[in-house]
Amino acid sequence: MLWAAAGVAVLGFLIMLEVAARRYGLPGPITNQAREVIFAPRSGPLLYAGMALMMVVLTWRQRFVAVGAAIGIDVVFWLVRWAVGAEMNFGNGALWVILGHAVIAVTRRTGPERVLLLKGVGLGLLLVAGHKTGDTWLLITSKTRPDVLDQYVATADHALGNPSWLVGQLVTATGPVGAHLLNGVYGQLPLAAAVIALYQLRNVAVERRFPGHHLVRTFLVIGLIGPGIYMLFPVVGPVFAYGADGGQWVVANVWPHTPPPIHPPRWMPFDEITPRNCMPSLHTAWAITLFIHSRKGPRVLQWAGTFWLVATLTATLGFGFHYGADLVAGAVFALTIEAAMRAFDRGWDWPGLRFALHGTTVFALLLVSYRYLPTEMARHAWVFGPLLLLSMASVIHGYVRLTRLWDPEATPTQHPGPQPAKPQPDLV
């Protein structure tokens, strides 16, 4: 019943976004996903990542058949597109295989096996649909929020030392090599998440059930709630508001070489194209979640999770997509959502509920301070800068304490040394 209710809720949400997108004369997430059954997909690797998540419920023989079928279908599509001169890309085969298994679940499976296969199909489609949903959300933010709060966040960012300007200069100094590397990491975050999720779900086919909590759940909830906050706190980012990419709408073309001056901020109009997707930084939130879930994997996954976190934070600042204040809010947001998801899985025990309330309060205070105290924050940076970092540190510390409470480390068994033999009583 829970899975059915979740499916109905997701479908209703997608329909709502489809209707909203149609109001602006553009296709919504359902249309964009449906067209990829035939036309060239926008992201082939993402479709194959979704298929890989779906295959966690299959046996190894079924997995080989699924991969072979997907590649074969893609080859056929590739040859037809090449013959008619159409746009070239891959990924249709993966989507066909996912949809095909949905048909198999309904027509060829019964009972728990049907439910398990439908869960796998839903997991794969959710990863793909989440990406399409995000695109539609960003469109809605640009159309419905004509004014943005960049001057407020940029002013508050003086308390942190204007990190976007600093890292932007460092990335610029690395030249095209560093930019291409960071751009690849930034753009393929969903693919990295799929790799971590595959490790977490590796035993589903054997145990015939999903674990209570895994990476995909937190990823989806972050992607669902985050864009709603974009609507409340619209921000486009320094590369648009203070850089060349903003065109005629910029405050001043000073990013990344000259930090903006401190002056009373105001709402500023912006175009109807650029997404208002900065506050909080969801790339930061997703990268932190990926880092957390990689900690229980093998060493190579731990190193990969660390690399992806550092590279994502560098890219978000270095490309001018976010202010430092966005990253602080994104970190608090991610830890709060992750803890809340684990607390929900455990039945909302008091420590989990208390931490969720603490994280929500800190996050709300951050947004309020960015909106109503930016000038004071900039003029008293040595006071507010440490306060911002301490507020984030309190959430990090609380999360670490909470996870240690939930997952206590095993106490090593003490092996006593050789004991002296007990004297035997004299037998008379």
N, C-alpha and C positions, 0 to 999 in steps of 0.2 A: 504493500500500500504506500509506503514511504517513497519508493522508487517511482511508482505511478504518479503520485502527487508531484514529485520533483519534475517528472517529465512533462506533465500538464503545465506546471508553472513556467518551465523553460520555453515550451511551445507558445504559451500566451505572451511571454516577454518578447520572443522573436516576432510574433505577429504584430505586437505593438510597435516595435522598431520598424518593421516593414511599412506599416501604415504611416508612421512619422516621416520616413524617408520619401515615401511616395508624395507626400504633401509638398516636398521641395523638388519634385520631378526627377528623382533619382531612385535606382533600385535599392532595396533593402537587403538584409543579410540572407533571407530565404531565397530571393531571386538570384543573388550573387552566387550562392552555393549551388542552386539548381542548374545554373548555366554551365558550371564546371563539369557536369556530367558529359557534356558534348564539347564545349568550347575549351580553349586553352586556359588552364588554371593560372591564377596569379602566383601561387606558391606551391610548387611541386613537392619540395622537401616537407612542408607542413602536412600535406595529404598523406605522404608515406609515414610520417611520424604518427598521425592518427591511426593509420592502418596497423602500425606496430603496436600501439596501445591496445587496439582491438584484439590482436593476436595473442595477448597474454592468456586468454581463455581457451586457446586451441592447443592441440597436441603438436608435437614437432612435425609429424607427417602432414597435418593440416596446415601448418605454417608454411612448409615448403610449397605445398600446392597453391596457397594463397599468394605467396610472393611470385611464383611462376606465372600465375594467372594475371597478376597486376602488371608485371613486366611485359607479358605477351600483349595485353590490351594496349599498353602504352606504345609498343612498337607499331601496332596497327594504326593507332591514331597518328603517330609520328609520320608514318609513310603517307597516309592520306593527306595530312596537312602539307607535307613537302610537295606532294603531287599537285595540289590545288593552289599552292602559294599562300596558305593561311598562316596565322601567327603560330610560332613554334614554342611549345613547352610540354612538360610531362606532368603526370599526377592523376590523369583521368582513370588510369587502371587501378590505382589505390582506392579512389572513391567508389569505383564500380565494385571492387571486392568488399568494401565495408557495407555497401547497400545490399550486395548479394547475400552476405551473411545475415543481414536483417530478415531477408526473405526466407533463408534457410531456417532461422530460429522460429519463424511463425509457422512454416509449412512442414518442417521435418523434425522439430524438437518438441518435447513435452516436459512439463514439470520443472524441476530445478535446472535441468540442462538448458531449457528454453530461456529461463530467467537469467542464467549465467551468461549465455551468448548475447542476449539483448543488452545486458549490462556492459559487456565488452564493446558492442556496437555503439551504444550510447556514449561510452567513454571516448572512443575514437572520434565520433561526430562532434562531441562537445569541444574537443580541442580545436577542431577546424571551425566550428560555428562560433566559438569564442573570438577567434581572429576576425571573422566577418562582422560579428556584433560590435567589436571594438571600432572597426572602420565606420560603421553607421553612427555609433555614439559620437565619434569625433566630428562627423558631418553635422550632427544635430547641435553640438556645442558651438560650432562656427556660425551656424545660421541663427541660433536663438540668443546668443550672447554677444551683441555688437560691441559692447565696451568691456575692457579687460583691466585687471588690477596689477599689471606689471610694475608700475611705478611704486606701488606699495611694497611689493616683494623685493624689488631691487634696492629700495631704501633700507628695508629691514636687513637685507643681506650684508650691509656694511658691518653689522655686528659680528658676522662670521669672517670678515676680511675679503668679501667679494670673491669667493673661490671659483666661480665660473670664469671670471676674467683671468685669474692666475692659471688655472688648468687649461683654458683656451689658448693662452700664449705657449704653454708647454707642448700641447698637441700640435699647434701650428709649427713649432720649431722642429718637430719630428719629421715633417714633410709628408709626402703621399704614402709612405710605407706604414707609418703609425696610424694615419687616418684610415687607410683601407683595413688594417687589422681591427681597429676599434669599431669600424662600421660593420664588419662582418659579425663581430661578437654582439653588437647592439641589435642587429637585425635578426639574428638567429637564436634569440633567447628562448622562444617556444620549443625549438629543436633540442636545445640543451636540457630543458625541463622534461622533454619526452624521454631522453636518455636516463635521467635520474629516476623518473617514474617507472620506466621499464625494469630497472634494477629492483625497485621496491615491490613491483608486482610480479616478479619472476616466478613465484611459487603458486600463482593463482590457478594455473592449469592442473597442478597436482592436488592442491588443497580444495579446489572447486569452490572457492569463495574469495572475496576481496578483503584486504585488511581494513580495519576500522578507520584508519586515517592514512592518507598518502598525499603526495605533492599536488596531484591534479586538483584535489578538492580545494586546497588553499588558493591555487592559481585562479580557479574559476570564481571563487568568492571575491578575491581581490579585483578581478576584472569586472565583476558585476557591481560592486559597491563604489569602486574608485571613480568611474565616469559620472556617477551622481554627484560626487563632490566637485568635479569639474564645473558642473552647472552652478554650484553655489559660489565657487571661487575661481572664476575664469582667468587664466594666465597663459600667454603664448610662449614665453621664454625669451632669454636675452638676445639670441641670434636674430629674432624677429623684431622685438621691441627696441633693441639697441644696436642691431647689426644690419648688414647689407641686405639680408633676406627679407627684411620688413618693407622694402620699397618706400613708398610715400608715407607709410603709416608710422615710421620709426620716430622715437623721441629725439634721438641723436645717434648718428652712425659712429659709435665709440667702442663697440665690442670687437675684439677682446683686449684692445690696447689701453684704453683709458676708462677707469671706473666712472660710473655716472656721479654727478655731484649730488650732495645732500640738499634736498629742497622739499617743501611740503608736497606730498604726492596727491594725485587725483586720478579718477577713472579716465581712461583714454579710449577713443574709438579705434577699432581695427577692422581689417577686411572680413569678408564672409567666407573665406577659404581656409585660413590657418586654424587648426584645431586649438582649442583652449585646454590643453591636456598636460599642464605642468604641476598643479597642486592637488594632491601630492604626486611625487614622482613614482608612477607605477612600475617603471623599469627598475627603479631601486627596490621597491617592495618585492617584485618578483625575483630579482637577483638575490636578495637576502633570504627569501624563502627557499630558493634553490640551494643556497649555501647551507642553510640549516638542515635540509633533508639529505644533503650529501655527506654529512658528518658520520652517519652510520654505515656508509658504504666502504668499499675497499679504498686503499690509499690513492689509487689513480682518480677515483671519483671525488675524493676529498680535495685533491689538488685542482681538479677541474672546477669544482664548485668555488674554490677560493679564487682561481684565475678569473672565472666569469664574473664574480662579484667585483673584484678590483677593476677589471676592464670595463664593466658596465658603468660603475661609478665614474670612472675616468671619461668615458664616452659621453655620458649625460651632461657632465660639466664642460668637457673639452670641446664638444660640438656646439655648445651654447643652447642646448635644448632645455636646460633646467638651471635654476638658481640653487645656491647651497641650502637655502631655507626649504626648498622642495624636497631635497634629499633627507633632511632631518625629519620632516613630516612623513616622508615615505617610509623611513625606518620604523618610526613609531607605529604607523599604520600597519606595516607588515607583521610586526611582532604581536600586535593586538589581535589581528585576524587569525594568525597561526595559533596563538594560545586559545582563542575562542573556539576554533574548530576542534582542537584537541579536548577542550573542556566539554564541548557538546558531545563528543564521542564518549566521554567518561561520565556523562550524566549531570553536568554542571555542578561539580563539587565546589565548595566555598573558595578554596585557593584560586581555582581557575576563574570563577566569577569575579573575585576581588581584583585579580590582575586585569581582566577585561575592562572592568570599570576604571581602573587606574590608567590603562593605556588610552581608553576613550577620552578621559578627562584631559590628559596631557595633550592629545591630538587636538581637541577642541580649543584648549588654551593657546596652542601654537597658532592656529588659524585666527583666533581673536586678536592675538598680539600682532601678527603680520598685518591685520586689517586696521587696527585702531591705535597701535603704538609704533609704527615704523620709524617715524622721525626721532622719537626718544631712543629707540633701539640703536639707530645710527649714531646719534650724538653721544651716547653713553655705551659705546661698543664694549669697553672693558668690563662692564657690568652685565649687559644683556647677552653678549657672546658666550661667556661661561655659563649663564643661566640656561641658554638654549641647549648647550652641550650636556649640562647636568640633567636637564629634563629628559633628553634622549637616553643618557646613561642610566637614569633611574628605571626606565622601561627595559633597557637591555639587562640590567642587574636583576630586576624582578622576573624577567623571562628565564634567565639562567637559574635562579633559585627555584622557580616553579617547575622547570623541567627536571631538576635534580630531585625535587620532591616526588614527581611522577615516575621518574626512571632512576631510582637510587642505584649508585654504582655497587657492584657486587663486592662484598667484603672478602678479601682473600682469606682462605682457610689457613688457620695457624696449625702447623704441624709440630707438636711438641717433640723435643729431643728424646733420646733414650732415657727411660726411667729406671732408677735403681730397683733391683729385684726386691720384692717384699720378703722379709725374713719369714721362714716357715716355722711354725710352732714345733717345739720338741715333742716327739712322741715317746711317751714313757710306757 
